[in-house]
Amino acid sequence: MAIEFDPVKNAKNKEKHGISLAEAKGFEFGTAIIIVDDRQEYDETRYIAYGYIADRLHVLVWGLSS
């Protein structure tokens, strides 16, 4: 999966959560629980995934445009 993100958002994420968005490359999608975020109408299909990067549980949220 190609990962694209805004450098400003990445800096905020590192400050708030202590992890770079680039580290999502190590996310273990094979064992993750992934759901569609349909809590509201978005301009894209949004997903929430619960899974591991190394030995730590993380939550990933991302969107895909149609």
SVG drawing of the C-alpha trace seen along z (x, -y; Angstrom):
<svg xmlns="http://www.w3.org/2000/svg" viewBox="-24 -22 32 34">
<polyline fill="none" stroke="black" stroke-width="0.4" points="0.0,0.0 1.4,-3.4 1.3,-5.8 1.0,-9.5 0.6,-12.1 1.1,-15.8 4.4,-16.6 2.6,-19.1 0.1,-16.4 3.0,-14.0 4.7,-16.4 1.5,-16.9 1.0,-13.1 4.5,-12.5 4.0,-15.2 0.6,-13.9 1.1,-10.1 4.8,-9.6 4.8,-7.8 5.5,-8.9 2.9,-8.2 5.6,-6.6 5.7,-3.8 2.4,-2.6 4.4,-0.7 5.1,1.8 1.4,2.3 0.4,6.0 -2.6,5.9 -2.8,9.7 -3.9,10.0 -5.7,6.6 -9.4,6.0 -10.6,3.6 -14.0,2.0 -15.6,-0.6 -16.2,-3.9 -19.8,-4.6 -20.6,-6.7 -21.3,-9.6 -21.1,-10.5 -17.6,-11.3 -16.3,-12.3 -14.4,-9.0 -14.6,-5.5 -13.0,-5.6 -11.5,-2.6 -10.5,-2.0 -8.0,0.8 -6.9,2.3 -3.6,4.1 0.1,4.3 3.2,2.5 5.9,4.7 4.6,5.6 2.4,2.6 -1.3,2.3 -2.3,-0.7 -5.3,-2.2 -5.0,-3.3 -7.7,-5.5 -7.5,-6.2 -9.7,-7.1 -9.8,-6.1 -11.4,-8.2 -13.6,-6.5"/>
</svg>
